[in-house]
């Protein structure tokens, strides 16, 4: 049940982050009428996440002894709903290592989201107390909270692998599933103790909460971006036609 929730959250997060990127671009383009400027602003917003994404590829490749080159972190353009903000080249390798390198940013991103989400409830409670004591802006807590929320936004919007990253990934997954099914048919079983199940359950609950924070934030930003587009259209008397 928890695994199903996590899969659904990831699907929603993936779709909503793509739509949010497009909405941000639309609002900025309507406002400035300058495509490079709009892309540059989005790239700056995503820059910390871009660094993490590309370094995840690079370090994973180096760990797996696959040579890398051509690390770039500059904006390359907007392709459909995905901003091309960076890339790293890797040499030809076997499908398994290629798949692991391609999906590495997702797992690194999930780990960072878990770390970020851990601090949000504490910072929120302290911020509320600071507001009640009229020391909201004289305390650093609110600024830590804003930085944490921004980090959640930047990481969650850049952690998913691109189509190029995922080349060869699904065939490896399919072959792995077939091997698992074949092993089950011939009687191979993996025994998991009750204590191990508890650890897995706690991990999955933590992941569900973590992804829930990121999904909720991006859904809120998505609707805010829609309102922003509407406001910019009324302000500038312009409407973007695709």
C-alpha positions in Angstrom: 0.0 0.0 0.0 2.7 2.5 1.0 4.7 1.5 -2.1 1.7 2.3 -4.3 1.4 5.7 -2.6 5.0 6.5 -3.3 4.7 5.5 -7.0 1.6 7.7 -7.4 3.4 10.6 -5.6 6.4 10.3 -7.9 4.2 10.2 -11.0 2.3 13.3 -9.9 5.6 15.1 -8.9 7.1 14.2 -12.3 4.1 15.6 -14.2 3.6 18.7 -12.1 7.3 19.7 -12.2 7.2 19.6 -16.0 4.0 21.7 -16.1 5.4 24.1 -13.5 8.6 24.6 -15.7 6.4 25.4 -18.7 4.2 27.8 -16.7 7.3 29.7 -15.3 8.7 30.0 -18.8 5.3 31.3 -20.1 5.0 33.9 -17.3 8.5 35.1 -17.8 8.3 35.2 -21.6 5.0 37.1 -21.5 6.6 39.6 -19.1 9.9 40.2 -20.8 9.2 39.0 -24.4 12.7 37.6 -24.4 13.2 33.9 -24.7 16.9 33.7 -23.7 16.2 35.9 -20.6 13.2 33.7 -19.6 15.3 30.6 -19.9 18.2 32.2 -18.0 16.0 33.1 -15.1 14.6 29.6 -14.9 18.1 28.2 -15.1 19.2 30.4 -12.2 16.3 29.2 -10.1 17.2 25.6 -10.9 21.0 26.0 -10.7 21.6 24.4 -7.3 19.5 21.4 -8.4 21.3 21.3 -11.7 24.7 21.0 -10.0 23.4 18.2 -7.8 21.9 16.4 -10.9 25.0 16.5 -13.0 27.4 15.7 -10.2 25.2 12.7 -9.4 25.8 11.4 -13.0 29.5 12.2 -12.9 30.4 10.8 -9.5 28.3 7.6 -10.1 30.1 7.2 -13.4 33.5 7.6 -11.8 32.6 5.1 -9.0 31.6 2.6 -11.7 34.9 3.4 -13.6 33.2 5.0 -16.6 35.1 8.0 -17.9 33.3 11.3 -18.1 33.9 14.6 -19.9 32.2 17.8 -21.0 30.5 18.8 -17.7 28.4 22.0 -18.5 26.1 23.9 -16.2 24.9 26.6 -18.6 21.4 26.9 -20.0 21.0 25.1 -23.4 17.4 25.9 -24.1 13.8 24.8 -23.6 12.7 21.5 -25.1 9.0 20.9 -24.7 8.5 21.2 -21.0 12.1 20.5 -19.9 14.7 23.2 -19.5 18.1 22.0 -20.7 20.4 23.5 -18.0 23.4 21.2 -18.0 24.9 18.0 -19.2 27.8 15.6 -18.7 29.3 13.2 -21.3 30.1 9.6 -20.5 31.9 7.1 -22.6 30.3 4.0 -24.0 29.7 1.3 -21.3 27.6 -1.8 -20.7 23.7 -1.4 -20.3 23.7 -2.0 -16.6 26.2 0.7 -15.7 24.6 3.1 -18.2 21.2 2.5 -16.5 22.6 3.1 -13.0 24.4 6.3 -14.1 21.3 7.6 -15.9 19.0 7.1 -12.9 21.5 8.2 -10.2 20.1 11.8 -9.8 16.7 10.4 -8.9 18.1 8.5 -5.9 20.4 11.3 -4.9 17.5 13.7 -5.1 15.2 11.5 -3.0 17.9 11.3 -0.4 18.3 15.1 -0.3 14.6 15.6 -0.2 14.4 13.3 2.8 17.1 15.3 4.6 15.4 18.6 3.7 12.0 17.4 4.8 13.4 16.4 8.1 14.0 20.0 9.1 10.8 21.6 7.7 8.4 20.8 10.6 10.9 22.0 13.2 11.6 25.2 11.3 7.9 25.8 10.7 7.1 25.4 14.4 9.8 27.8 15.4 8.7 30.3 12.8 5.2 30.3 14.2 6.5 30.8 17.7 8.7 33.7 16.4 5.7 35.3 14.7 3.6 35.0 18.0 6.5 36.7 19.9 6.8 39.4 17.3 10.4 38.5 16.5 9.7 36.9 13.1 12.2 38.9 10.9 14.7 39.5 13.6 15.2 35.8 14.0 17.1 33.7 11.4 14.6 30.9 11.6 12.3 32.3 8.9 15.2 32.7 6.6 16.3 29.1 7.2 12.8 28.0 6.5 12.7 30.0 3.2 16.0 28.5 2.2 14.9 25.0 3.0 11.7 25.4 1.0 13.7 26.8 -1.9 16.0 23.8 -1.7 13.0 21.5 -1.8 11.8 23.3 -4.9 15.2 23.2 -6.7 16.0 19.6 -6.0 12.5 18.2 -6.7 12.4 20.1 -10.1 15.8 18.8 -11.3 16.1 15.3 -9.9 14.3 13.4 -12.6 16.4 11.9 -15.4 15.9 13.2 -19.0 15.1 11.0 -22.0 18.8 10.8 -22.9 19.6 9.8 -19.3 17.1 6.9 -19.4 18.3 5.4 -22.7 18.7 1.7 -22.1 17.2 1.9 -18.6 13.8 0.2 -19.3 15.3 -2.8 -21.2 17.6 -3.4 -18.1 14.5 -3.2 -15.8 12.6 -5.6 -18.1 15.4 -8.2 -18.2 15.8 -7.9 -14.4 12.1 -8.6 -13.9 12.2 -11.6 -16.2 15.2 -13.0 -14.3 13.3 -12.4 -11.0 10.2 -14.2 -12.4 12.4 -17.1 -13.7 14.1 -17.4 -10.3 10.8 -17.5 -8.5 9.5 -20.2 -10.9 12.5 -22.4 -10.2 12.1 -22.0 -6.5 14.6 -19.2 -5.5 13.2 -17.3 -2.5 14.6 -14.3 -0.6 13.8 -14.6 3.1 13.1 -11.3 4.9 12.9 -11.3 8.7 10.2 -9.4 10.6 12.8 -6.9 11.8 13.9 -6.3 8.3 10.3 -5.7 7.2 9.9 -3.1 10.0 13.0 -1.3 8.7 11.6 -1.4 5.1 8.2 -0.2 6.3 9.7 2.8 8.2 11.9 3.6 5.2 8.8 3.6 2.9 6.8 5.7 5.3 9.6 8.2 5.4 9.9 8.3 1.6 6.1 8.8 1.3 6.2 11.8 3.6 9.3 13.2 1.9 7.9 13.0 -1.6 4.6 14.2 -0.2 6.2 17.5 1.0 7.8 18.0 -2.5 4.6 17.2 -4.3 2.5 19.4 -2.2 4.9 22.3 -2.6 5.0 22.0 -6.4 1.3 21.6 -6.7 0.9 24.9 -4.7 3.5 26.6 -6.9 1.8 25.2 -10.1 -1.5 26.9 -9.2 0.3 30.0 -8.1 2.1 30.1 -11.5 -1.3 29.8 -13.3 -2.5 32.8 -11.4 0.7 34.6 -12.2 0.3 33.9 -15.9 -3.3 35.3 -15.8 -2.1 38.4 -13.9 0.8 39.0 -16.4 -1.6 38.5 -19.4 -3.9 41.2 -17.9 -1.0 43.5 -17.1 0.8 43.3 -20.4 -2.3 42.7 -22.6 -0.4 39.8 -24.1 -1.2 36.1 -24.5 1.2 33.4 -25.5 -0.2 31.3 -28.4 1.5 27.9 -29.0 
